[in-house]
Amino acid sequence: VIQQDDELANVSRIQNGLLGCTPTSPELAITLQCLELYHQLQRHQSSFGIQAYTKVLCVLHGVTYRPHFRDQFSMAFDVYLAILRAVQCRINQALRRDDPSWRLRHYCPACTFKQPGEPVLVPSSLKAMDGNNSAKRMDHAGHADRRIFPSTYMISRADVDMFKDDVCTRPGQRSNAEHHDGGCADTWQAASSVDEDTVRVFEQTGIFLSACRHGIILTCAEMLRSGELAKYPLATINKLIDVHSNDQAIGSDIGCSLTATLAASSIAQAARAANVQLIINAFHGHAHNHMCQLQYRPLYLPGTGLEDFETCERVFSSSNATAGLIRHASHFHYVQSLELHFSQWDANRYAELSRFLLNNYKQALRIISANTAELDAYCALHPNENLDFGSWAAEELAYLKAVESEPKQDALRVTYVEELEKLAKLKYDISSQDDNFLSYSQSSFTPGSGLSHMASTAMKRNHAARRAAERRVRSQQDRVEDLEDQLGIELTDRWATDRREYVEMLEYSRQRQFIRAVEELENLVVQRLFELSKANLASTVGYKLRRQISKAIVRRSAAVRNALERYNKLAVKQSPPRPTLQYSEVLSYATLGNFDLLKHSRHEVLARPWSNTMHRQMAVKYFKLLRAHEEITQLNVEVRRLQAWVDSETTEIKQIATELSAQNPPLSAELQVLFHCQLRINNQHQLRLQCIYDLEGYSGVRPIVEH
């Protein structure tokens, strides 16, 4: 390489397609093609590290691998990526995309590229957010590297920490708001907790993402020495409100309790003004109680279409591949690796956007065709019944709210009857002791000293047992009298076993035992469901953890069988008798909320039309039919937006490249490369969009074809 006198070594090398590994006097240089190859490998296979790549290069060049090769390549690669970022910055300026919030405002054409005269969608956009603990980073790793990576995804730590004490400062508001979460938050405490060892070892304990329904990532926040604290979703919601304002629906695995958290936060007024709606994800919703599902599950919420809001889980299934490389990386390389992965993920999602729309359109049309036929046939089989599926959900929700908590007076009366039962049993035990006289034989006595030691010990033991039983009776008597004071029952009017109130409360007590058996069974099935989902993370958890999960599943299965036996024994004693369940039937419940219908038998729930098994199945089909029609409306809007974007994007890039060809040929050349890349992708979009227009049942706007 010829170097001019006034020219830096790396300048002359880069003009010849080489990049030195040190800034001033490099002894080792790497070709730009070699660096670009690793760049693309890293983007498409995030688990492929620099060490493996440098070893491959050593083999190909017949050189013995040395550890410093890895360090030199890493330094050169960082510089190469910095050059690419600088080039991209100039491209963004030329395309007028250099506003810091441009990516967030235009992240997805189907979500953001609104067209004049299009139908108003409510919600206007569907998003999801969730946390993941695979992207950990060791504390003090790479502490000598003080560089800060200029990420376009990360929410700054300062913006997150604005909410670190946000909810705690409003305890009264939060407690009132959270009263309606139905206890679902307890199910997810394990997901948000992090053990002390993890906090001590790792600085970053994971990431918290948000993404649109098409899979394109919006924001990312680092979880610092904690689990999924409230500050991460609050910071995410705050960012989305600032950029996208009104009518957003955001899915979360704890959308129910997070609604209460948001209502108690400092951005509560802004969230209400922006009409932010929090929803529970479709899969995670199965583990929420049914009252919660009726309020927050997408199936029952207008405007959500067929979206499942599980987008983040799909992102994490891919981003988990980065975990092995970023665990011991510096913070700069930690963010850089995630940025590379996310940018490629978004590029892939854009390339597949038209396929997403096509597949969803086909799915919605299939559901409309199948469910319409089934519902019409079912209504014809029940001509004398008012099958108002739409009103049943509201009626069922009102019923579940009515039985959500037990009346205090009923609880006291049940406790009173249960304590009377215990008192009667204790008195019976004492009376049975009176019938057991101690008998002595001649051998029980010793000459000159009365009873033998053995007989004396038995007598003392008998007297001690008698005194202990009397103490238990007196203690139980005090508990009964305390309850009688609370209920206003005179001592002379104590309930007898044949009294009407006693019989009613005794029956109700048996029902409470049944309800507890149902809840125990539900809890075990929820845990088994979670463990089965974790078992699918074989590529992201260690061997020991996989073995623990497998053992837990086996133990849980046995526990479910035992709980099922207890349930079946109590089910036949109910009035009316509850249906007994088989093990396979319990595990195949479509939603764990079905357990709720087995409870509260004193409210005659079986007489309600929505408690009929077949009616409920058809009601689900009815709501899916409604959501499918909404999906068609949503897709018609998104297809039109994507078509408009495809028509304008490549034309705009080519026009700007042509304008710059004279005054800035290098930048014009880069724009030409971008133009051809986007042209290839957009041509595929055009083909798939045409497939959508050709669908039988397509009801959206068709593009005007110029002849």
C-alpha atoms as one frame of an Amber mdcrd trajectory, in Angstrom:
protein
   0.000   0.000   0.000   1.496   3.323  -1.090   1.277   5.998   1.607   1.760
   9.693   0.812   4.001  11.821   3.024   1.177  13.873   4.497  -1.270  10.976
   4.692  -2.242   8.891   7.736  -1.603   5.171   7.517  -5.243   4.202   7.875
  -6.349   6.701   5.214  -4.134   5.108   2.585  -5.168   1.631   3.682  -8.896
   2.302   3.636  -8.582   3.730   0.107  -7.336   0.293  -0.829 -10.134  -1.543
   0.984  -8.224  -2.227   4.216  -8.800  -1.103   7.785  -5.931  -1.108  10.266
  -6.355  -2.533  13.742  -4.618   0.419  15.435  -5.087   4.143  14.750  -1.563
   5.336  13.854   0.907   2.608  12.844  -1.115  -0.553  12.191   0.862  -3.742
  11.622  -2.279  -5.753  10.900  -5.075  -4.728   8.525  -8.383  -6.383   7.670
 -10.219  -6.077   4.382 -13.532  -4.258   4.386 -15.147  -7.295   2.746 -13.995
  -9.434   5.663 -15.429  -6.948   8.166 -18.697  -6.696   6.235 -18.961 -10.481
   6.166 -18.744 -10.619   9.964 -21.118  -7.664  10.189 -23.772  -9.599   8.277
 -23.030 -12.809  10.197 -23.457 -10.953  13.479 -26.734  -9.376  12.335 -28.225
 -12.648  11.125 -26.721 -15.032  13.702 -26.180 -13.118  16.924 -24.583 -16.046
  18.758 -21.601 -16.134  16.351 -18.789 -14.382  18.200 -15.601 -12.613  17.151
 -13.361 -15.325  18.631 -14.924 -18.033  16.472 -14.667 -15.820  13.384 -10.981
 -14.970  13.934 -10.214 -18.668  14.404 -11.887 -19.391  11.074  -9.790 -16.650
   9.437  -6.599 -18.139  10.928  -7.447 -21.561   9.494  -8.177 -20.106   6.049
  -4.871 -18.167   6.043  -2.768 -20.937   7.569  -1.919 -18.913  10.690  -1.783
 -20.108  14.290  -4.526 -18.450  16.314  -3.389 -16.075  19.048  -5.713 -14.391
  21.596  -4.610 -10.884  20.587  -6.030 -11.507  17.092  -9.479 -11.456  18.641
  -8.790  -8.111  20.376  -7.395  -6.554  17.199 -10.343  -7.693  15.104 -12.734
  -6.390  17.766 -11.150  -2.932  17.669 -11.261  -2.850  13.867 -14.869  -4.030
  13.857 -15.883  -1.261  16.292 -14.306   1.313  13.973 -16.003  -0.257  10.957
 -19.404  -0.049  12.662 -18.707   3.577  13.612 -18.018   4.310   9.924 -21.294
   2.627   8.943 -23.177   4.685  11.541 -21.609   7.892  10.188 -22.612   6.941
   6.632 -26.141   6.107   7.805 -26.337   9.474   9.558 -25.543  11.245   6.254
 -28.099   9.105   4.409 -30.736  10.028   7.008 -29.909  13.706   6.581 -30.267
  13.419   2.796 -33.612  11.635   3.180 -34.754  14.115   5.856 -34.938  11.342
   8.431 -32.429  12.802  10.881 -34.922  13.853  13.555 -34.096  11.880  16.756
 -37.686  10.611  16.980 -38.063   9.844  13.254 -37.671   6.087  13.693 -40.261
   5.980  16.479 -42.704   8.074  14.445 -42.279   6.058  11.236 -41.194   2.636
  12.554 -43.779   0.657  10.595 -45.584   1.797   7.413 -48.654  -0.308   8.234
 -48.956   1.394  11.642 -47.864   4.977  10.976 -48.172   5.881   7.258 -51.740
   7.172   7.523 -53.653   8.002   4.353 -56.329  10.645   3.723 -59.903   9.425
   4.002 -59.048   6.129   5.693 -61.435   4.755   8.372 -60.703   5.809  11.951
 -59.377   2.862  13.960 -60.039   2.645  17.697 -57.592   1.682  19.063 -55.463
   3.427  16.453 -52.471   1.135  17.043 -51.845  -2.220  18.729 -48.591  -2.747
  20.616 -47.085  -5.130  23.150 -44.504  -4.781  25.916 -42.749  -7.287  28.143
 -39.519  -7.987  29.998 -36.924 -10.691  29.476 -34.121 -11.779  31.804 -31.844
 -13.528  29.295 -29.976 -10.359  28.293 -27.942 -10.154  31.510 -24.550  -8.483
  31.873 -22.040  -9.051  34.647 -21.369  -6.187  37.025 -18.047  -4.405  36.313
 -17.595  -6.295  33.020 -15.495  -4.207  30.626 -15.337  -1.376  33.149 -12.317
   0.167  31.381 -14.455   0.872  28.283 -16.083   4.258  28.995 -17.652   4.717
  25.561 -21.407   5.312  25.282 -23.209   3.709  22.355 -25.659   6.045  20.541
 -28.659   3.709  20.563 -31.886   4.547  18.740 -33.872   1.997  20.775 -32.831
   2.499  24.400 -34.835   4.591  26.840 -32.292   6.460  28.946 -31.764   5.519
  32.572 -32.830   8.997  33.641 -36.168   8.648  31.813 -36.733   5.286  33.504
 -35.722   6.432  36.991 -38.306   9.215  36.836 -40.763   6.505  37.872 -38.668
   4.570  40.397 -40.734   5.841  43.367 -43.736   6.914  41.349 -46.338   4.462
  42.598 -45.006   4.255  46.154 -45.670   7.967  46.643 -49.394   7.382  46.046
 -50.227   4.412  48.276 -53.836   5.342  48.827 -54.593   5.700  45.143 -52.835
   2.487  44.292 -54.604   0.440  46.904 -57.988   1.637  45.671 -57.121   0.990
  42.044 -55.618  -2.406  42.596 -58.690  -3.622  44.399 -60.135  -4.678  41.060
 -57.261  -6.705  39.662 -58.871  -9.938  40.793 -55.688 -11.256  42.398 -54.016
 -11.915  39.046 -50.892 -10.003  40.057 -50.089 -12.699  42.612 -49.778 -15.225
  39.787 -47.010 -13.204  38.165 -44.918 -12.252  41.205 -42.368 -14.927  40.319
 -41.879 -13.361  36.901 -41.005  -9.943  38.327 -38.826 -11.079  41.216 -35.061
 -11.473  41.063 -33.092 -13.246  43.753 -30.434 -11.440  45.755 -27.533 -13.329
  44.150 -28.620 -12.213  40.686 -28.790  -8.574  41.774 -25.323  -8.805  43.316
 -23.693 -10.493  40.300 -25.357  -8.711  37.359 -25.697  -5.018  36.583 -28.160
  -5.572  33.730 -30.644  -8.270  34.730 -32.559  -8.130  31.458 -34.361  -5.836
  29.035 -37.894  -4.462  28.742 -39.205  -4.136  25.171 -42.135  -2.673  23.329
 -43.078  -3.596  19.753 -45.909  -3.066  17.297 -48.237  -5.875  16.287 -46.168
  -6.493  13.151 -43.109  -7.262  15.279 -41.089  -4.074  14.736 -39.363  -2.951
  17.927 -40.207   0.476  19.320 -38.301   0.909  22.584 -35.970  -0.977  24.890
 -35.042  -0.310  28.513 -32.279  -1.956  30.522 -33.468  -3.609  33.714 -30.821
  -2.671  36.268 -30.321  -4.980  39.269 -34.028  -5.753  39.433 -36.888  -7.695
  37.940 -39.783  -6.189  35.984 -40.411  -3.222  38.262 -43.282  -0.841  37.550
 -40.892   1.894  36.410 -40.056   0.040  33.174 -43.609  -0.230  31.757 -44.398
   3.277  33.020 -41.345   4.722  31.243 -42.291   2.786  28.101 -45.897   4.014
  28.180 -44.697   7.578  28.801 -42.412   7.384  25.746 -45.173   5.992  23.530
 -47.620   8.672  24.670 -45.087  11.404  23.871 -44.555  10.076  20.345 -47.870
   8.500  19.324 -50.403  10.261  21.559 -53.970   8.925  21.429 -55.851   5.605
  21.344 -53.064   3.084  21.835 -53.787  -0.463  23.009 -50.766  -2.054  24.695
 -50.594  -5.720  25.633 -48.845  -6.926  28.786 -48.877 -10.197  30.723 -50.143
  -8.211  33.753 -52.274  -5.699  31.887 -54.952  -5.923  34.590 -52.832  -4.919
  37.591 -50.723  -2.606  35.437 -53.906  -0.644  34.698 -54.169   0.066  38.430
 -50.480   0.957  38.590 -50.858   3.385  35.684 -53.934   4.956  37.326 -51.857
   5.611  40.461 -48.823   7.023  38.630 -47.728  10.554  37.791 -48.727  10.040
  34.139 -52.257   8.889  35.006 -53.837  12.080  33.655 -51.807  11.951  30.438
 -52.707   8.282  29.958 -56.411   9.010  30.427 -56.252  11.962  28.036 -54.483
   9.776  25.450 -57.007   6.963  26.014 -54.278   4.365  26.602 -55.781   0.900
  26.981 -53.850  -1.929  28.645 -54.651  -5.512  27.643 -53.480  -8.935  28.766
 -51.756 -11.066  26.133 -53.789 -13.897  24.639 -51.594 -16.771  25.898 -50.820
 -15.230  29.286 -54.510 -14.398  29.643 -55.275 -18.097  30.071 -53.693 -17.944
  33.534 -55.809 -14.980  34.681 -59.118 -15.486  36.438 -62.194 -15.275  34.261
 -63.408 -11.933  35.593 -60.074 -10.448  34.567 -60.280 -12.076  31.133 -63.727
 -10.611  30.476 -62.288  -7.135  31.058 -58.786  -7.366  29.585 -58.470 -10.335
  27.214 -58.378  -9.366  23.498 -61.143 -11.828  22.625 -63.681  -9.660  24.478
 -62.317  -6.190  23.628 -63.634  -4.284  20.585 -61.024  -3.102  18.096 -58.303
  -5.645  18.904 -58.981  -7.864  15.895 -57.153 -11.203  15.928 -54.019  -9.768
  17.541 -52.611 -11.942  20.341 -50.231  -9.262  21.762 -47.502 -11.900  22.224
 -45.105 -10.075  19.883 -42.411  -9.595  22.533 -42.194 -13.338  23.143 -41.299
 -13.800  19.473 -38.672 -11.065  19.715 -37.156 -12.684  22.809 -37.028 -16.112
  21.173 -34.624 -14.523  18.694 -32.770 -12.026  20.929 -31.932 -14.754  23.457
 -29.216 -15.794  20.994 -27.221 -12.708  21.987 -27.083 -13.753  25.658 -23.867
 -15.752  25.403 -21.883 -12.889  23.837 -23.093  -9.972  25.970 -22.878 -11.609
  29.391 -19.246 -10.484  29.945 -19.189  -7.573  27.472 -18.611  -3.927  28.281
 -21.715  -1.765  28.404 -20.775  -0.276  25.022 -20.578  -3.710  23.387 -23.700
  -4.862  25.278 -25.809  -2.125  23.703 -24.035  -2.421  20.329 -24.808  -6.154
  20.077 -28.467  -5.610  20.967 -28.688  -2.722  18.484 -27.284  -4.880  15.667
 -29.730  -7.660  16.465 -32.757  -5.371  16.781 -31.998  -3.447  13.582 -31.739
  -6.686  11.600 -34.867  -8.015  13.296 -36.757  -4.890  12.219 -35.405  -5.154
   8.666 -36.631  -8.750   8.513 -40.035  -7.792   9.886 -40.385  -5.063   7.256
 -39.453  -7.545   4.522 -42.157  -9.905   5.829 -44.778  -7.214   6.430 -46.841
  -7.984   3.315 -46.718 -11.706   4.156 -48.075 -10.871   7.626 -50.975  -8.945
   6.091 -51.694 -11.701   3.542 -51.689 -14.502   6.129 -53.850 -12.541   8.547
 -56.333 -11.716   5.801 -56.634 -15.386   4.875 -57.018 -16.356   8.540 -59.739
 -13.755   9.139 -61.684 -14.865   6.058 -61.478 -18.524   7.170 -62.789 -17.670
  10.632 -65.627 -15.582   9.214 -66.672 -18.351   6.844 -66.438 -21.212   9.360
 -67.849 -19.450  12.443 -70.740 -17.825  10.583 -71.868 -21.241   9.318 -71.493
 -22.875  12.749 -73.341 -20.104  14.585 -76.204 -20.109  12.079 -76.540 -23.880
  12.412 -76.430 -23.704  16.229 -79.099 -20.998  16.364 -81.280 -23.120  14.075
 -80.973 -26.036  16.533 -82.182 -23.813  19.412 -84.996 -21.745  17.908 -86.742
 -21.194  21.257 -83.673 -19.855  23.104 -82.491 -16.284  23.151 -78.861 -16.844
  22.183 -77.669 -13.310  22.834 -73.972 -14.144  23.011 -72.944 -10.504  23.157
 -74.901  -9.712  26.340 -73.793 -12.906  28.081 -70.256 -11.616  28.604 -71.544
  -8.501  30.398 -73.963 -10.607  32.472 -71.213 -13.064  33.381 -68.897 -10.225
  34.398 -71.596  -8.699  36.606 -72.159 -12.115  38.220 -68.461 -12.675  38.906
 -68.148  -9.217  40.446 -71.128  -9.968  42.675 -69.553 -13.159  44.026 -65.980
 -11.830  44.056 -65.969 -11.409  47.833 -67.890 -13.252  50.506 -70.316 -11.160
  52.657 -68.778 -10.543  56.079 -71.884 -11.759  57.922 -71.888 -15.031  55.991
 -68.201 -15.548  56.732 -68.822 -14.997  60.462 -71.772 -17.405  60.506 -69.811
 -20.094  58.686 -66.915 -19.650  61.090 -69.376 -19.832  64.009 -70.822 -23.140
  62.784 -67.358 -24.552  62.161 -66.285 -23.588  65.705 -69.467 -25.168  67.133
 -68.587 -28.352  65.267 -65.097 -28.302  66.798 -66.540 -27.674  70.287 -68.948
 -30.581  69.936 -66.114 -32.862  68.850 -63.918 -31.828  71.794 -66.754 -32.428
  74.261 -67.360 -35.824  72.716 -63.675 -36.685  73.113 -63.846 -35.844  76.846
 -66.994 -37.879  77.363 -65.362 -40.840  75.661 -62.411 -40.497  78.022 -64.829
 -40.737  80.986 -65.880 -44.161  79.764 -62.288 -45.430  79.765 -61.682 -46.316
  83.443 -58.217 -47.374  84.550 -58.251 -51.007  85.645 -55.682 -52.453  88.019
 -54.654 -56.015  88.638 -52.671 -57.472  91.523 -49.497 -56.997  89.517 -50.138
 -53.213  89.422 -49.212 -52.959  93.098 -45.916 -53.535  94.858 -45.530 -54.683
  98.453 -45.283 -51.702 100.812 -45.305 -48.927  98.169 -48.737 -48.981  96.534
 -49.007 -48.660  92.748 -46.107 -49.803  90.664 -44.108 -47.216  88.687 -45.683
 -48.268  85.389 -49.237 -48.034  86.728 -48.506 -44.685  88.377 -47.083 -43.265
  85.117 -50.168 -44.428  83.190 -52.471 -42.767  85.730 -50.529 -39.467  85.540
 -50.579 -39.593  81.747 -54.351 -40.131  81.800 -54.912 -37.208  84.177 -52.664
 -34.942  82.064 -54.572 -35.853  78.905 -57.830 -35.104  80.685 -56.610 -31.676
  81.833 -55.305 -30.850  78.348 -58.659 -31.809  76.819 -60.479 -29.608  79.330
 -58.190 -26.690  78.475 -58.944 -27.170  74.760 -62.675 -27.214  75.512 -62.435
 -23.980  77.541 -60.354 -22.322  74.800 -62.817 -23.439  72.139 -65.697 -22.264
  74.325 -64.098 -18.790  74.453 -63.804 -18.678  70.641 -67.467 -19.648  70.259
 -68.562 -16.992  72.753 -66.475 -14.333  70.960 -68.221 -15.156  67.678 -71.613
 -15.092  69.433 -70.812 -11.557  70.668 -69.987 -10.453  67.084 -73.170 -12.061
  65.726 -75.379 -10.824  68.583 -76.370 -14.346  69.673 -77.331 -14.795  73.330
 -75.604 -17.569  75.287 -79.006 -19.135  75.980 -79.842 -19.051  72.254 -76.813
 -20.976  70.998 -77.512 -22.682  67.684 -78.445 -26.347  67.941 -77.563 -28.833
  65.209 -81.203 -29.041  64.061 -81.689 -25.306  63.817 -82.386 -23.973  60.300
 -79.543 -21.424  60.308 -77.118 -24.073  61.520 -78.077 -26.478  58.732 -77.843
 -23.745  56.070 -74.421 -22.565  57.199 -73.154 -26.129  57.515 -74.124 -26.717
  53.901 -72.511 -23.436  52.880 -69.358 -24.474  54.741 -69.172 -27.609  52.625
 -69.467 -25.403  49.533 -66.561 -23.286  50.776 -64.450 -26.409  51.056 -65.399
 -27.216  47.482 -64.425 -23.734  46.324 -61.046 -24.091  48.033 -60.562 -27.464
  46.309 -61.315 -25.847  42.943 -58.874 -23.018  43.634 -56.144 -25.460  44.659
 -56.668 -27.430  41.453 -56.626 -24.223  39.401 -53.401 -23.056  41.055 -51.623
 -26.337  40.304 -52.713 -26.322  36.663 -51.505 -22.692  36.302 -48.082 -23.650
  37.642 -47.919 -26.684  35.370 -48.786 -24.474  32.394 -45.909 -22.111  33.212
 -43.438 -24.951  33.693 -44.398 -26.471  30.350 -43.795 -23.100  28.667 -40.380
 -22.798  30.361 -39.469 -26.306  29.209 -39.515 -24.998  25.625 -36.641 -22.600
  26.385 -34.026 -25.330  25.898 -31.691 -23.047  24.000 -31.724 -20.299  26.628
 -31.513 -22.138  29.951 -28.825 -24.383  31.343 -28.896 -28.148  31.618 -29.417
 -28.114  35.394 -32.345 -25.714  35.125 -33.947 -27.832  32.394 -33.672 -30.884
  34.665 -35.242 -28.962  37.536 -38.110 -27.856  35.301 -38.655 -31.436  34.068
 -38.747 -32.752  37.645 -41.131 -29.964  38.641 -43.501 -30.923  35.808 -43.548
 -34.548  36.995 -44.200 -33.481  40.617 -46.861 -31.031  39.532 -48.645 -33.707
  37.505 -48.868 -35.929  40.602 -50.101 -33.006  42.700 -52.753 -32.202  40.084
 -54.021 -35.793  40.243 -54.272 -35.655  44.060 -56.070 -32.305  43.966 -58.411
 -33.681  41.302 -59.316 -36.621  43.556 -60.220 -34.215  46.398 -62.277 -32.122
  44.013 -64.225 -35.104  42.658 -65.064 -36.297  46.194 -66.538 -32.913  47.086
 -68.177 -32.313  43.693 -70.800 -35.053  44.105 -71.793 -33.664  47.538 -72.736
 -30.243  46.170 -76.302 -29.140  45.553 -76.829 -29.529  42.695 -73.943 -31.990
  42.192 -70.991 -30.549  40.309 -69.591 -32.428  37.319 -66.651 -34.676  38.089
 -63.549 -34.116  35.995 -61.010 -36.365  34.326 -57.289 -35.616  34.406 -57.082
 -35.160  30.632 -60.094 -32.833  30.687 -58.527 -30.531  33.287 -55.278 -30.213
  31.333 -57.125 -29.439  28.104 -59.145 -26.495  29.459 -58.949 -23.731  26.870
 -58.807 -21.155  29.643 -58.189 -21.513  33.339 -61.082 -19.118  33.899 -63.354
 -22.131  33.327 -62.597 -23.102  36.910 -64.523 -20.087  38.147 -67.807 -21.556
  36.942 -67.384 -24.539  39.241 -67.519 -22.235  42.274 -70.283 -20.206  43.941
 -72.951 -22.892  43.669 -75.289 -21.021  46.027 -75.773 -18.379  43.316 -77.459
 -20.881  40.930 -74.829 -20.312  38.288 -75.804 -23.493  36.450 -79.172 -21.952
  35.681 -77.557 -19.174  33.648 -77.466 -19.765  29.865 -73.767 -18.784  29.623
 -72.804 -21.608  32.007 -73.906 -24.234  29.488 -70.786 -25.838  28.008 -71.988
 -25.794  24.411 -73.339 -22.264  24.742 -69.944 -21.116  26.016 -68.100 -22.747
  23.128 -70.385 -21.040  20.648 -70.008 -17.732  22.487 -66.238 -17.980  21.967
 -66.842 -18.541  18.244 -69.178 -15.533  18.239 -66.540 -13.246  19.751 -63.887
 -14.637  17.386 -66.227 -13.811  14.527 -66.539 -10.218  15.770 -62.762  -9.919
  16.118 -62.255 -11.407  12.623 -64.485  -8.711  11.084 -62.454  -6.096  12.996
 -59.258  -7.684  11.698 -60.513  -7.262   8.135 -61.182  -3.570   8.782 -57.710
  -3.170  10.327 -56.019  -5.014   7.466 -57.811  -2.960   4.811 -56.302   0.154
   6.377 -52.838  -1.400   6.768 -52.785  -2.748   3.190 -53.577   0.716   1.833
 -50.822   2.275   3.992 -48.213  -0.252   2.891 -49.177   0.174  -0.751 -48.760
   3.941  -0.473 -45.390   3.547   1.270 -44.081   1.108  -1.347 -45.185   3.406
  -4.153 -43.436   6.447  -2.671 -40.313   5.161  -0.884 -38.198   3.889  -3.787
 -39.194   6.854  -5.958 -38.113   9.289  -3.233 -34.751   7.550  -2.660 -33.965
   7.429  -6.391 -34.874  11.078  -6.876 -32.606  12.249  -4.029 -29.761   9.993
  -5.242 -30.016  11.566  -8.690 -29.997  15.083  -7.237 -26.818  14.331  -5.231
 -24.963  12.556  -8.041 -23.150  15.729  -9.096 -22.452  17.465  -5.785 -21.828
  14.389  -3.589 -21.099  11.253  -5.669 -20.111   8.995  -2.680 -23.363   9.740
  -0.849 -25.303   9.336  -4.081 -23.690   5.905  -4.534 -24.761   4.865  -1.033
 -28.304   6.006  -1.777 -28.246   3.953  -4.987 -27.295   0.872  -2.940 -30.168
   1.595  -0.546 -32.504   2.137  -3.511 -31.747  -1.271  -5.054 -32.073  -2.995
  -1.681 -35.472  -1.432  -0.963 -36.575  -2.016  -4.542 -36.020  -5.767  -4.179
 -38.026  -5.850  -0.942 -40.795  -3.600  -2.230 -41.171  -5.671  -5.392 -41.948
  -8.640  -3.138 -44.456  -6.473  -1.280 -46.119  -5.593  -4.570 -46.524  -9.267
  -5.465 -48.024 -10.168  -2.077 -50.260  -7.096  -2.056 -51.603  -8.201  -5.420
 -52.333 -11.619  -3.867 -54.394  -9.819  -1.213 -56.328  -7.869  -3.871 -57.061
 -11.161  -5.634 -58.515 -12.820  -2.527 -62.185 -13.696  -2.722 -63.588 -11.575
   0.072 -61.134  -8.669  -0.117 -63.095  -5.533   0.738 -60.449  -2.807   0.895
 -59.308  -0.099  -1.489 -57.605  -1.268  -4.677 -54.763   0.745  -6.211 -55.435
   2.653  -9.426 -53.505   0.997 -12.246 -52.189   3.370 -14.887 -52.220   1.992
 -18.446
